[in-house]
Amino acid sequence: MLSAVVKSWALFLGIALLMLGNGLQGSLLGLRAGLEGFTPASIGAVMAGYYGGFLLGSIVTPLLVRRVGHIRVFAALASLASTSVLLFAVFLDAAAWLAIRVLSGFCIAGLYVVCESWLNNAATNENRGKLLSIYMIVLFAFMGLGQFLLNVADPAGFVLFILVSALISVSLVPVALTSAPGPQIARFVPVSVRELYRISPLGTVACLLCGVAQGAFFSMTAVYATQIGLSVAKASLLLSVPFLGVVFLQFPIGFISDRYDRRMVLAAAALLSVGLALGCVVAADRSFVALAALFAVFGGLSLPIYSIAIAHANDYLEEDQRLGAGAKLVLLSGFGSMFGPLIVGPLMQAAGAVAFLYYMAGVYATIALFSLYRRTRTVPVAPDDKGDFVLVSTRMTPVAAASAMLDPGEDPDAGGAAPTH
């Protein structure tokens, strides 16, 4: 395990720098858009553009890697992503930002594909899940730390955009200088949405709804912070604590999920998320400390719900279906992520900041109710027949999703192996 981490040091350093920049970028755009007078609805549309580009990049990048190699693709996309950030500061217009945001999403997805393919290539069948978990911890932790960079300079100026551009550019250096062999991206056997729903209705619906919730959460929390009148320092703290919360709570959630009925664990996490979101409604008017604490626990409980849904679906899939199913689930969540900002933006414009929290509560309540309903339809999977819980994110690509669906002993290039349960 340690040797695999050492072997992938350039990847982890590159992704850490990329996440610092990308984490800062999303929050900076939300704050700057508010300063420029963009309406919440138009900000939601701009933020949704990222996920449209992300979906396109997830599909196109593997084709590019197979043609010209991972280093060239990574270098080209990092250059485009770095340049696109600077364009936000030049063209202060919602329509222009939408186009740039689509380009940015395409590039970031491509960078993820290269990194996640490389990680999968460096892993063995025995340590793939653990290595992917370390990758996701780095992703969440440095996205959270990136929020504190909002305090480096005034969001109304150019400096923070330059900083994001520099971080994305520097993330290329360790990858470009490595001597490690390039990754081989496995081809997935396709699984249709209809077939996926037939096999795991809860996994399919929960992944889609997690995208609807988390797409809005990642995109519009900065707008929420602006609407309730937080300073940049307080906004950066509020934006960071959910990411840091998931780093600490993922282990107990994963432990419980692997040993008890995942449907009940999923329902409990979703119901607690509803309560925490409603608690934030009260705390926002009374205490920033209480609001930040609730946000941290909300992030720690709500963000792993997507991982539970992936693991639940995996419990019902045959070995030769897992790669294709993992790819389709992440595309479903990405599709839902596009709609999250488009829905919550107009709601916040019409009803104010509180609509953001009620929206979160509503989506997670729907997930909880559907989880409880599905529990009445089938018997739970025995603990010995379950796969392992792996922390994943709605911002991952089909490459990482497919890796998360593999059990130890399966060959990712073969699309499956002998049954393990």
N, C-alpha and C positions, 0 to 999 in steps of 0.2 A: 504493500500500500504506500509506504513512505517513498519507495523508489519511483512509483508512478507519479506521485506529487512532484518529486524532484525532477523527473523527466519532463514534466509539463510546467516547469516554473515560468517559462516565457508566456505560456498561455494565461496562467493565473495573474501574472503581472500586467499583461496586456488587457485582460478583461477588467481588472481592478481599475486601471486608468480610464478605460472606456466607460465603466459604470460611474465613476466620479463625474465625468463629463456629461454623460447622458442623464444621470440623475439630476444634475444641476440644470441641464437644458430644459427639461420638462417643466420644472417649477419656475424657472426664470421666465419662460414664455407665458405661463399663467399670470405671474405678477406683472410683467411688462405689458401684457395685453390689457390688463385692468388699468394701468397707468395711462395707456394710449386711448382709453375710452371705448375699447371693444365691448360689445354687449356679451353677457354670458352665453347667449345662443350662438353668436359668431365664434366665441372662444371654443365652445363645444364642437363646432364644425371643424375648426382648425385642428383641434386635438384629435378628432376622429380621423383626420387625414393621415396621421402617423400610422394608425393601425391598418388603413387601406394599403399604404406603402409597405408596411411590415408583412402583410399577407403576400403581396406580390413578390417581395424580396425573398421570402421563405421558399417560394416555388421556383423562382428563376435562378437563384444563386447556385444550387447544386448542379445545374446544367453548365453554368459558367466555370465552376471549379473543375468539372470533368474535362473541359476544353482547354483551359489555360493554367490550371494549378491554383493551389490555395494562397500562396504568397502574393501572386499578381492580383488575384481577386481581392484579397484583404487590403492590399496597398491602394488599389483603385477605389474601393468603396470607402476606405478611411479618408482618402483625399477628398472625395465628393462630400462625405459627411462633414468633414472639417470646414469645407468651403460653404456648405449650405447654412451652417450656423451663423456665419458672418453676414449672409444675405438677410437674415431676420432683422439685423440692426440697420440695414440699408433701406429695405422696403417695408415701411410701417403701415401695411395695409392688410386687412383680413384675407382678401382673395389671394394676394401674393404669399402670405404666410401659409395658407392652405396648400398651395402648390409646393412650397419649400418643405412643408411638414411631410407631405407624401414622399418627396425625394429623401428626406432624412429617415423616415421609417423604412424605406426600401434599403438604404445603405446600412442602417443599424441591424436590420434583420439579416442581411448578407454577412455582416461581421459576426453575428451570433452563429450563423450556420457554419462558418469556417472554424470558429472556436470550438463549437460543440462537436463537430465532426472530428476535429483534432483530438479532443478529449476522449471521444469514443474509441478512436484509433489507439490511443495510449493505454486504455484500460484493458484489463483482462476480464473474462467472464465472472471471476470471483469478486473483483473489486469495483466493477463498473458502477454499481449503485452507490457505494461510498464515495467514489470519486465525483460522481454527479452531484451528490449532496454537498461536498466541499465546494464545488463550482457554484451551486446555488447560494450557499452561505456567502461566498465572496460577492456574488451578484447583488444579493439583498443588502449586505453590510455596506458595500461601497456606494450603492445607490442612496442609502440612508446618509452616509457621511458626505455625499455630494451636496446634500441640502444645506449643510453648514457653510458651503462656499458662497451662498447668497450674501453672507456678511462681509465678503472681501471688498465689495464695491457697490455703488448705487445701482439698483436694477434699472434705473432710468437712463443709464449711460451705456457705453460700448464695452467697458472693461470685462464684464462677465461673459459677454458673447465671445470675446477674444480668448478668455480663459477656457471656455468650453471647447473652442476650436483647437487650442493648444493641447489640451488633454487628449482629445480624439486623435490628433496627429501623433503625439508621443506614444500612444498605445500601439502604434504600428511598429515602433523600433524593436522591442523584444521579439516580436513575431518575425519581423523581416531578417533579424540577425541569427535566428535559431538554425541549428543544423539538423533538427529533427525531421524525419520524413513527413511528407504531406499526407493528409488523411484521405482515406477512401470512403466515399459516401455511399452507404448501402442503398440499393433500390428497394422500394417498399411494394409489397403486394397490396393493391388497393382494396379498401373495405368501404362499402357505401354507407351513407348515413342511415338509410333504412335498415340495413343489416346490423349496423352498430346499435341502433335503438332497439332492435329486436333482442340482441344479446344482452345489452345493459341499458335499459331505459333511464335509470337514475344517473349512471355515469355520463351518458350523452347529454341529458337535460342539465345536470349540474355543471358540466364543463361549459356549456353555452351560457348559462346564467352567471357563472363566475366571471366569464368574459364581460358580460353586461355590467356586472358590479365593479370589477376591478379596473376595467377600461375607464370608467367614470372616476373611480377613486384615484388612480394614478394621474389622470389628466386634470381633474377639477378641484383637487384639494387646495391647490394654491389659490384658485379663484375663491373658494370658500373662506380661506384665511384672509384674503383681501376684503371680502364683503363684511366680515365681522370686525374689521378694523384693526387687525394685528399689525404690529411693527414687523420689519423685515427679520429682526432677530428672533422674535417669537414665532413668526411664520416658518422660519427655517427649522426651528425645534419641532414644531407641530408636524412638519412634513417628514422629519427624519425618524421620529419615534416608532411609527408603524413598521418600518423596515427593520429596525433594531429589535422590536418586539418579536417578530417572526423568527429571528435568529435564535432567540432564547426559548421560545415556546414550541418550536418544531419538534424537538426531541420527545418531550412528554406526549405531544399529540400523536406523533408517529408510533410511539410505544403502545399507547392505548388503541390506536387504529389497527395495529397488527394483531391485537389479542381479543378484541371485542367486535361485535357486529358493526361494520363500517357505516352502515346506514344510520345507526343510532349515534355514532360518534359524529357523523356528518350533520345530522339533525341537531345534536346538542351544540356543536360549534356554531351552526347557523343561528340557532335561537339565542345563544349568548351574544352573538354579534348584533342581533336585533336589539337586545337589551342595552348593549353598550352604545349603539348608535343613538338610541332614544335618550340614554343617559347624557350623551354629549350635547343634546338639545338643551338640557337643563344646565349643564356645566358651562356652556358657552357664555351664558349671561351672568355667571357667578364667580368662577375661578379659572384662570388660565392653567394653573397647576393641575387641577382636577381634569380639565379638558385634555391636556397633554397626556396625563396618565391613562385616561380612558381611551385615547387614540392609540397609545402604545399597545394596550391589551386588545383593542379592536383589531389592529393590524396583525398581532400575534395569533389571534384566533381565526380571523376571516381569510387571511391570505393562504394558509395551508388547506383550506377547504377544497381548493382546486386539486391539490395533491391527493387528498382523500378520494376525490371523485375519479382521478386517474387510476389510483390503486384499486378502487372498487370495480371499475370496468375491467381492469386487468385480471381480477379474480375469476371472471366469467369467460374470458377469451381463450381460445385454443392457441397453441404456440405459434402456428403459422399465420395467425391473424394479428399478432401483437404489434409488429412493426407498422403495418398499414393502419391499424386502429389508433396507435399513438399519434401518427401523423395527422389522421383525420380529426382526432379530438382537439389537438392544438389549433388546427385551422378553424374548427367550430368556435373555440374560445376567442380566437382572433376576430372572427366574424362578429361575435357578440360584443367584443371590445369596441368595434367601430360604432355600434349603436349606443353604448353607454353614454359617451359625451354628447351625442346628438339628442338624447332624451333628457338628460339632467340639465344641460345648458338652458334650454327654454324654460324648464321648471324653475331654475334658480332666477331667471330673469323675471318670471311672473310672480313667484312667491318669496323670493329672497334666499339668503344663505341656508335657512332651515330646511329648504326643499332638498338640499344635498343629503342631509342626514336621514330625512324621511325616505328618500329614494333608496339609500343603502339598506335601511330597515326593511323596506318593502321587498327588495330583491332577495335578501337573505331569508326573510319569512317565507317566500315562495319556495326556496330551496329546502327549507326545513319541512314545510308541509308536504312537498313531493317526496322527500326522504321517508317521512312517517307513513305516507300512503304506500310506497313501494315495500315497506316492511310488512305490510299486511298481505302482499301478493306472493312472496317467495320466502323460502327458509334461508337463514344466514349461511354463509360459507364457513366451514369449520376452520379454526385458526391454523391447523396444520396444512390446509390446502390453499392458504393465502400466499400471495407474493409479498415482498417487502415494501413498506412505505418509503417513498423517496420524495424529498422536498423538491417541488418544481414551481415554475412561475408561468402566468399567462403570457409573459413576454418571451418565453422560450420558443424555439423553432421546432418543426417536426423532427429534426435530428435528435434533439434532446428528449423529446416526448417518446420517440420510439425506443431510445436507450432506457428510459425509465420503465418501459413496459417489459423489458427483458428480465427473465429469471437467471440466476447463476447457472452456467452450463449451456445456455443457448448461444448459438453462433449468429451474430447480427448480420453476417453476409448471407447466411442461408435462410434467414427469415424464420427460424424456429429450429427446435431440436427435439430430442426425446422428451415426453411429458415428465414434469417433475411433481405434478400433483393432479 
